[in-house]
Amino acid sequence: MSEDAGALDRTIDTLTARLLERRTAGGHWEGRLASSALSTATATVALMLEQRASGHDRRSLIRSGLAWLIANQNTDGGWGDTVVSLSNLSTTTLCWSALSLCVDAHESTRTAIERAECWLAIQVGDLSAASLKRAIIARYGTDRTFSAPILTVLALAGKLGAGAEAWRLVP
């Protein structure tokens, strides 16, 4: 075994021991995920749709989600996956959709929507359904794991047009 390989093995053993030492008494690790605009937007949309379908009052949770999105919008008008991430197309479209689904939008919501639209127009060229679809499909290629759900949320928010025409754009 070379000296480099031995040093690497010792480093791996040390890191493994340190990692195992940090487990709780129950034998697992605890931690926190970074705050996420992507998950907040997705959850807020789900709450809005569930409220519409069931009639259950989710207004407090929805308001909290929307307020968090507004408070954590990047200075450029978009959102990244976490509060420390650069703005990206996927998360910004999800946040834009969540804010746009708000039926009683306050001025802060309208301002956040306008800022998001400016960011998206710069990235996509325009906010037409065809341009949005083209940009999202280009981002993920043939993998529909993310593009189909993102386009679904855009369709639900009315960003791909009305009725059946919108749904034809969702793979």
N, C-alpha and C positions, 0 to 999 in steps of 0.2 A: 504494500500500500504506500502510495506516495505521501510526502509530508502534507501537501495540499489536501489530499483526500482525508487524511487523519484529522486535520484541523476542521474540515467541513463536517465530519462525523461528530466531533466534539461540540461544535456549534449547534448542530441539529439536536444532539442529546440535551444540551443546556436549555435550548429554547423549548423543547418538549417538556422537560421537567418544570420549567417556569410556567408554562401554559397549564399543565396539570395541577400545579399548586394553586392556581387561581379559581379552581372549581369551588362551588358552594359545598356545604355539608351533604347536600342531596346528590352530589356528583355531576352537576351541570354548571354551565357558565351563565352569568347574567350580564346583560348589557343594555345599551340603548341604541336604537336605530336613529340615524339622522332624521330630523324633521323633513318631510317630503311633500312638495307641492303636487307631485304626481299622485300619491296615495290620497292626499286631502281632496284634490279635485275629483278623483274617482269615487271616493266615499260620499262626497257632497252630492254628486250627480245621482248616485244610488239612493241616497236619502230623499232627494227631490222626487225621483220616480216612484219610490215606495210610498211616499206621502200621497202622491196623486192617485195611485192605484188603491191604497187601503183607506185613505182618509185619516190615518193616524197623524197626530200633530208632531212633526219633526222640525218645526220652525226654529227652535232654539239651536238644535244641532246644525241645521243648515246655515243659519246666521253665523254661527261660530266658524264653520268651515269657510264660508265666503269671506268673513273678516280676516281669517288667517291668510287666505290667498292674497287678499288686497295688501295686507301688512307685509307680506313676504315677496311681493312682485319685485323683480330685479329693476335696477335703475334704467335699463334699456327697454323696459316694457314687457319682457318675456319672463319665463320661469325656467329654472333648471330642475333636475330631479330632486335635489336637496337645497337647503337654504344657502349653501356655499358653492353651488354648481352654476356654471354658465347657462344662460338661456338656451333652450333647444326646442326644436319644432314639435316634438311629441308632447312634452309637458305643457308647452305654451298653448297648443290647441286644446288640450284637455282642460286647462284652467280657464281659457277663453270660453269654452263650451259651458263649463259649470257656472261661470258668472253670467253668461247670456241666458241661461235657463231661469235665472232669478226673475220672477214676475213683478216684484215690487222693488226694482233696483233703485238704490239711493245714488246720490251724486258720486260718492266714492266708488261705487260699483261701475257706474257708467264711465268714469274716468279710467278705471283699470281696464275696462273693455276697450276703450279707445286706444290706450297705450299698447295693449296686446295686439290690436289690429294694425297699428303702425309697425310694430316689430314683425308681425307675420307678413305684412305686405312687402317689407324689405327682403325677407327671407324667401318668400314664395313668388313674388311678383305682383300678385293681386289676390283677392279673397274669393275668387270664383270657386265653385265646387270642383270644377275640372282641375284648376291649379292646386287646390288643397290636396285632392286625391293624388295627383301626379307627384307632388312633393313628398307626401307620406309614403307612397309606394316606392319611390326612388330611394328613400331613406332605408327601407328594409328589404328591398329587392323581392325575391320570390318567397321569402319567409313571411307568412301572414299572421304569425303569432302576435305581433304588436300592431301591424297596420290595420287589420280587420277590427279589433276593438276600438282603436282610436277613431277610425272612420265611422264606426257605429255610434260613438258618443257625438261626433260631429253631426251625424244624421239626426240623432235624438234632439240635438240642440237647434235643429233647423239650419245648420250651416252648409248643408249640401243640397238645399232646395226643399221643396214640399212633397209630401206623399211618396208615391212609388218611385218617382225620379231620384229622390235622395238615396233610397235603398238600393237602387241599381248600381250605385257607386261603391257600395260596400262589398268587398270580395267574400 
